[in-house]
Amino acid sequence: MLSDLLLAAVFLGLANHAYFHRFEPKSAHRPFVALAVQPMALLFILSRANDIPIRVFDVLAATTVFLASLSGSIVVYRLSPWHPLAHIPGPVLARISKWWAVPLLLSGNQARVVKALHDQYGDFVRTGPNEVSIIHADAVKGVFGTGGFQKGQYYESRTDPTLPTRSLLTLRGDAHAARRRIWNRGMSSESLKEYESTLATRLGQLLARLDGFVEEGEGAGLVDVAAWFSFLMFDFMGDMAFGGGFEMMRDGGDKDGLWTIIKSGARNIATISQVPWIVSTLHFLPAVTQNTKRLRNFGAACARKRYAAGPKEDKDLWYHLMDEEGHEKVKPTVPEVVADGVLAIIAGSDTSAVALSAFIWCMLANPAVYKRVQLEVDAVYPDADAVFDSDKHLELVFLTACLNETLRLYPPVPSGGPRQIPSGAARVVAGTLIPEHTQIYVPPYSVHRSPTHFFPAPETFNPDRWLRAKTEAGICNQAAFIPFSYGAANCVGKALAWREMLMVASALVKRYEMRFADEKEGKRWIDTLEDAFVTNVRGQLMVELRRR
């Protein structure tokens, strides 16, 4: 019976591969149960047919051969010339399984590794069994622009299957367009002008705290500016989304532990999103969901407080997300607004804080550039108190070029989020045929460092590349500059982020002389940035501040 059992287990494994290839599972728990039960069922049938008792050895043999047959069939197919992505080069492990990327996310090195793969293989790299990374400039419009592709299964990892609602980030199609319409009103030029006084108040609070460090240091304060940028942006986005709720600058830290939850959660979500079919199964584990629930409960508490406060004289983002002006036929629900409010805090605080931290690092690592920025800011804002006026931001030409160059080299979302080729037919992307159901990445970190798009010295900080006339030598392809993504689903807070960066950067440059507290350690800080979907700042950016 043993030979019949093993042969049957082989065919059963092949049959399972054929079935799951045709009907790909969206979650893991049912397939796991099916895979565990089938060898036992096969053994039971054969034992009854041959009237032979079931032995432990037979159970182990059937299970081992079944799983080996299934796994071997999958590996052979994914490496074979018959796979639809066989024409796209990539490392063997990536072609076999997406699990290869999990250690990269845990270490924070995904963006750097993918960039190295593009250096090796070219514009198209197969980074998963059914996944492709593309850095060709034509892919930007082809993937994200009009007629591009929708978000795929990757974004299921960013939803809680136990909740009836989703944030803007994970919505698709008409649902995304309807919610985005509400967000757009909250991010209009008129709305941004209303938020400016709140930003100025919070920035003034930051400057007061930094002045305190300078006084304590008898004229030279040592400050982890990366941490204080995070405190500033968390406080400001809390004001925006829920009318208050965070006071990290006042407390000098994260006394509620929310910052820690958000950062650890971002890494965990970025990791499990590499294998999104396992997400719904993991949500059955309390250890996985406890941080998410705590963050959700905090958002709900902030929402109840803001809802009870009623209409405010100064319109905040909550005002627009709740559609208090009555533009929508179908009013947003409170759970939807809570989900979007939490999204605003997470996406709007971390990204701006990282960009500002990287900008300060670039200034201190390039003293000649830093001096030019100082001269420009001094000319535009002779009065230090005038830095809160955004009407002169257009005059900050060189500072804007420096921020562009910072975002080029250190985009806050280094790998971006994928889009998925829909069912029905393959599509041509940047001149290459990509089969249906393929996940496509256009990673900003790799795109921005390609010599095809930015030349010469694409890995060097050079803000003058943004100021060159088109007739001058060199390449600065702005169509390949995507720190805020591109298209209808790009970063809805782009304009707000620019106001934040220009105002905060101007204020610090105008007010302080800055240098690394320790030159050697300071220059190494940039290498501590980690790709956890949003860039995670791991190390302290210690800066010596002196009043000018």
Secondary structure, 3 states (H helix, E strand, C coil): CHHHHHHHHHHHHHHHHHHHHHCCCCCCHHHHHHHHHHHHHHHHHHHHHHCCCCCHHHHHHHHHHHHHHHHHHHHHHHHCCCCCCCCCCCCHHHHHCHHHHHHHHHHCCHHHHHHHHHHHHCCEEEEECCEEEECCCHHHHHHHCCCCCECCHHHHHHCCCCCCCCCHHHCCHHHHHHHHHHHHHHCCHHHHHHHHHHHHHHHHHHHHHHHHHHHHCCCCEEEEHHHHHHHHHHHHHHHHHHCCCCCHHHHCCCCCCHHHHHHHHHHHHHHHCCCHHHHHHHCCCHHHHHHHHHHHHHHHHHHHHHHHHCCCCCCCHHHHHCCCCCCCCCCCCHHHHHHHHHHHHHHHHHHHHHHHHHHHHHHHHCHHHHHHHHHHHHHHCCCHHHHHCHHHHHHCHHHHHHHHHHHHHCCCCCCCCCEECCCCCCEEECCEEECCCCEEECCHHHHHCCCCCEECCCCCCCHHHHCCCCCCCCEECHHHCCCCCCCCCCCCCHHHHHHHHHHHHHHHHHHEEEEECCHHHHHHHHHHEEECCCEEECCCCEEEEEEC
